Amino acid sequence: MSLNRRLFLAASLAISLVSPSLLGCSAEAEPGPPKTKLYVMGVLHSTHLESEDYSLEVLEAAIRRAAPDVILTEIPPDRIDQAITSFQETGEIDEPRTRVFPEYTEVVFPLSRELDFQIVGTAGWTREIADNRRVALQRIQGNPARAEEWAEHRAASRQFGRDLRGRGRDPLFIHTPEYDALVKAGRTPYQEHFDADLGPGGWTQINKAHTDLINAELDKISGQGFTALVTFGSAHKYKILESIEARDDIELLDTRVLFE
């Protein structure tokens, strides 16, 4: 975000907080700090490359409509600087985790050269977490004593696919409470049966790691009247929304309007 943009918003905030009595007005309705406007956008990672309904071009147009001051990304905080630096120096991203997400390599980072927003890393993922989770899931799958739990998890995943009924790549459907409810139901056996085995990589803890980082960044910009955009895999979206429910400094915006 440019210095001029920050100064403008800061000045606007200062004006909004001036006591009405100093302006010769009644002190009855002194406004509080402006709320952060927030869009929570579920993305499809590599599936954007295969989808017409939710292509990278559709994603780019939606981000342009959002006009964010800051984009909170599914990139770990300890990797974002490398991604930004390599892109600024070469126009390419050499950070391995970021490179697997076309929504960032092909859309967000290129747009950052044209639009005035800051890119922030808010993913709780680490390579160690991913490796440990993979090993633990292989152990569970191969354990006859856990066969019933594994079968329930797989059945829920298949039911989720059936429930989407071809709507899983439709951004208008993805950004509905119905979609979030289907994701939650599809993940429930995985969460209930395997959280203890997976530790930091379990559904509960990894989402908490994500949402703790997201909310910490929202805390930093609170009261400044910014527009923030969260871009995470669509399965995480309901967890992110749950994590901001109690915040009174956020104006949650309907992400569907960006795709209409």
C-alpha positions as CSV (number, residue, x, y, z in Angstrom):
1,M,0.0,0.0,0.0
2,S,1.5,3.4,-1.0
3,L,2.4,6.1,1.5
4,N,0.0,8.5,-0.1
5,R,-2.9,6.0,0.4
6,R,-1.9,5.5,4.0
7,L,-1.7,9.2,4.6
8,F,-5.1,9.8,3.0
9,L,-6.8,7.2,5.1
10,A,-5.1,8.4,8.3
11,A,-6.1,11.9,7.6
12,S,-9.7,10.8,6.9
13,L,-9.7,8.9,10.2
14,A,-8.4,11.9,12.1
15,I,-11.1,14.1,10.7
16,S,-13.8,11.6,11.6
17,L,-12.6,11.5,15.2
18,V,-12.5,15.3,15.8
19,S,-14.9,16.2,18.6
20,P,-18.1,17.7,17.3
21,S,-17.9,20.4,19.9
22,L,-14.7,21.7,18.3
23,L,-16.6,22.0,15.0
24,G,-19.4,23.9,16.6
25,C,-21.8,20.9,16.3
26,S,-23.8,18.9,18.8
27,A,-21.9,16.2,20.6
28,E,-24.8,13.8,20.5
29,A,-23.5,11.5,17.7
30,E,-19.8,11.4,17.8
31,P,-18.7,8.6,15.4
32,G,-16.4,5.8,16.3
33,P,-13.5,4.5,14.2
34,P,-14.5,3.3,10.8
35,K,-14.9,-0.4,10.4
36,T,-12.6,-2.6,8.2
37,K,-14.6,-3.7,5.2
38,L,-13.8,-7.4,4.6
39,Y,-14.4,-9.9,1.8
40,V,-13.6,-13.6,2.5
41,M,-13.0,-15.2,-0.9
42,G,-12.7,-19.0,-1.3
43,V,-10.3,-19.9,-4.1
44,L,-9.7,-23.2,-6.0
45,H,-5.9,-23.3,-6.4
46,S,-4.9,-25.2,-9.5
47,T,-8.6,-25.9,-10.4
48,H,-8.8,-22.3,-11.5
49,L,-6.8,-23.4,-14.5
50,E,-9.5,-25.9,-15.6
51,S,-12.6,-23.9,-14.8
52,E,-14.5,-21.5,-17.1
53,D,-16.9,-20.4,-14.4
54,Y,-14.1,-19.6,-11.9
55,S,-11.1,-19.1,-14.2
56,L,-8.1,-16.9,-13.3
57,E,-9.7,-14.2,-15.5
58,V,-12.9,-14.3,-13.4
59,L,-10.8,-14.2,-10.2
60,E,-8.9,-11.2,-11.5
61,A,-12.1,-9.3,-12.3
62,A,-13.5,-10.0,-8.8
63,I,-10.3,-8.7,-7.1
64,R,-10.5,-5.6,-9.2
65,R,-14.1,-5.0,-8.1
66,A,-13.1,-5.6,-4.4
67,A,-10.4,-2.9,-4.7
68,P,-8.6,-4.1,-1.5
69,D,-6.0,-2.2,0.4
70,V,-4.6,-5.4,1.7
71,I,-4.9,-9.1,0.6
72,L,-4.5,-11.7,3.3
73,T,-3.1,-14.8,1.5
74,E,-2.7,-18.5,2.1
75,I,1.1,-18.0,2.1
76,P,3.1,-18.6,5.3
77,P,4.4,-15.4,6.9
78,D,8.0,-16.7,6.8
79,R,7.8,-17.2,3.1
80,I,6.0,-14.0,1.9
81,D,9.1,-11.8,1.9
82,Q,10.9,-14.2,-0.5
83,A,7.9,-14.4,-2.8
84,I,7.6,-10.6,-2.9
85,T,11.3,-10.0,-3.4
86,S,11.7,-12.5,-6.2
87,F,8.7,-11.1,-8.0
88,Q,9.8,-7.5,-7.7
89,E,13.3,-8.4,-8.9
90,T,12.5,-10.9,-11.7
91,G,8.8,-10.9,-12.4
92,E,8.8,-14.5,-11.3
93,I,8.1,-16.2,-7.9
94,D,10.8,-18.6,-6.7
95,E,9.3,-19.4,-3.3
96,P,8.2,-23.0,-3.6
97,R,5.0,-22.9,-1.5
98,T,3.7,-19.8,-3.3
99,R,4.5,-21.2,-6.7
100,V,1.9,-23.9,-6.4
101,F,-0.9,-21.4,-6.2
102,P,-1.8,-19.9,-9.6
103,E,-4.2,-17.4,-7.9
104,Y,-1.1,-15.7,-6.6
105,T,1.5,-16.3,-9.3
106,E,-0.8,-15.4,-12.1
107,V,-3.3,-12.9,-10.6
108,V,-2.5,-11.4,-7.2
109,F,1.2,-10.6,-7.6
110,P,0.8,-9.3,-11.2
111,L,-2.1,-7.1,-10.0
112,S,0.0,-5.7,-7.2
113,R,2.0,-3.8,-9.8
114,E,-1.1,-2.0,-11.0
115,L,-3.4,-1.8,-8.0
116,D,-2.5,-0.3,-4.6
117,F,-2.7,-3.2,-2.2
118,Q,-0.4,-4.9,0.2
119,I,0.1,-8.7,0.1
120,V,0.3,-10.4,3.6
121,G,1.1,-14.0,4.5
122,T,-1.4,-15.5,6.9
123,A,-1.1,-19.3,6.4
124,G,-0.3,-21.5,9.4
125,W,1.1,-24.2,7.1
126,T,4.7,-25.5,7.4
127,R,6.4,-28.3,5.5
128,E,6.9,-30.2,8.7
129,I,3.2,-30.0,9.5
130,A,2.4,-31.3,6.0
131,D,4.9,-34.1,6.1
132,N,3.8,-35.3,9.6
133,R,0.1,-35.2,8.5
134,R,0.9,-37.3,5.5
135,V,2.7,-39.9,7.5
136,A,0.0,-40.0,10.2
137,L,-2.8,-40.4,7.6
138,Q,-1.0,-43.3,5.9
139,R,-0.6,-45.0,9.3
140,I,-4.3,-44.5,10.1
141,Q,-5.4,-45.8,6.6
142,G,-3.3,-48.9,7.1
143,N,-4.5,-49.7,10.6
144,P,-7.4,-52.3,10.6
145,A,-8.5,-51.0,13.9
146,R,-9.3,-47.6,12.3
147,A,-11.0,-49.0,9.2
148,E,-14.4,-47.9,10.3
149,E,-13.3,-44.4,11.0
150,W,-11.5,-44.2,7.7
151,A,-14.5,-45.5,5.8
152,E,-16.7,-42.9,7.5
153,H,-14.3,-40.1,6.5
154,R,-14.1,-41.3,2.9
155,A,-17.9,-41.7,2.7
156,A,-18.3,-38.1,3.9
157,S,-15.9,-36.9,1.3
158,R,-17.8,-38.7,-1.5
159,Q,-21.1,-37.4,-0.2
160,F,-19.7,-33.9,-0.3
161,G,-18.8,-34.4,-4.0
162,R,-22.3,-35.6,-4.8
163,D,-23.9,-32.8,-2.9
164,L,-22.1,-30.2,-5.0
165,R,-23.9,-31.5,-8.0
166,G,-21.6,-29.8,-10.5
167,R,-21.7,-26.5,-8.5
168,G,-18.2,-26.8,-7.0
169,R,-16.6,-24.5,-9.5
170,D,-19.3,-21.8,-9.4
171,P,-18.1,-18.8,-7.5
172,L,-21.7,-17.7,-6.8
173,F,-22.4,-21.0,-5.1
174,I,-19.1,-21.3,-3.4
175,H,-19.8,-18.0,-1.5
176,T,-23.1,-19.2,0.1
177,P,-23.9,-20.5,3.5
178,E,-25.1,-23.7,1.8
179,Y,-21.7,-24.4,0.4
180,D,-20.1,-23.8,3.8
181,A,-22.5,-26.2,5.5
182,L,-21.7,-28.9,2.9
183,V,-18.0,-28.4,3.5
184,K,-18.4,-28.6,7.3
185,A,-20.5,-31.8,7.0
186,G,-17.9,-33.3,4.7
187,R,-15.0,-32.6,7.0
188,T,-16.7,-33.5,10.3
189,P,-15.6,-37.2,10.5
190,Y,-12.1,-36.2,9.5
191,Q,-12.0,-33.6,12.2
192,E,-13.6,-35.8,14.9
193,H,-11.7,-39.0,14.2
194,F,-8.2,-37.7,13.3
195,D,-7.6,-34.4,15.1
196,A,-5.8,-36.0,18.0
197,D,-3.5,-38.0,15.6
198,L,-2.7,-35.1,13.3
199,G,-1.9,-32.5,16.0
200,P,-0.9,-29.2,14.4
201,G,-2.0,-30.6,11.0
202,G,-5.4,-31.6,12.1
203,W,-8.4,-29.8,10.8
204,T,-9.1,-27.9,14.1
205,Q,-5.5,-26.8,14.8
206,I,-4.4,-25.9,11.2
207,N,-7.5,-23.7,10.8
208,K,-6.9,-22.1,14.2
209,A,-3.3,-21.4,13.0
210,H,-4.7,-19.8,9.9
211,T,-7.4,-17.7,11.6
212,D,-5.1,-16.6,14.4
213,L,-2.8,-15.1,11.8
214,I,-5.7,-13.6,9.8
215,N,-7.2,-12.0,12.9
216,A,-3.8,-10.6,14.0
217,E,-3.4,-8.8,10.7
218,L,-7.0,-7.5,10.9
219,D,-6.1,-6.2,14.4
220,K,-3.2,-4.2,12.8
221,I,-5.5,-2.4,10.4
222,S,-8.5,-2.1,12.7
223,G,-10.2,1.3,12.8
224,Q,-8.4,2.7,9.7
225,G,-11.3,2.2,7.2
226,F,-9.4,-0.2,5.0
227,T,-10.8,-2.8,2.7
228,A,-9.3,-6.3,3.3
229,L,-9.6,-9.3,1.1
230,V,-8.9,-12.8,2.4
231,T,-8.1,-15.4,-0.2
232,F,-7.9,-19.0,1.1
233,G,-8.9,-22.4,-0.3
234,S,-12.7,-22.6,-0.3
235,A,-12.8,-25.4,2.3
236,H,-11.3,-23.1,4.9
237,K,-13.8,-20.3,4.3
238,Y,-16.4,-21.3,6.9
239,K,-13.7,-21.5,9.6
240,I,-12.5,-18.0,8.7
241,L,-16.0,-16.6,8.8
242,E,-16.6,-18.3,12.2
243,S,-13.4,-16.7,13.6
244,I,-14.6,-13.1,12.8
245,E,-18.2,-13.5,13.9
246,A,-17.7,-11.7,17.3
247,R,-15.6,-8.9,15.9
248,D,-17.3,-5.5,16.1
249,D,-14.6,-3.7,14.0
250,I,-15.4,-5.6,10.8
251,E,-18.1,-5.0,8.2
252,L,-18.3,-8.3,6.4
253,L,-19.2,-7.8,2.8
254,D,-21.0,-10.2,0.5
255,T,-18.3,-11.7,-1.8
256,R,-20.9,-12.9,-4.3
257,V,-21.4,-9.3,-5.6
258,L,-17.8,-9.5,-6.9
259,F,-18.8,-12.3,-9.3
260,E,-22.2,-10.9,-10.5
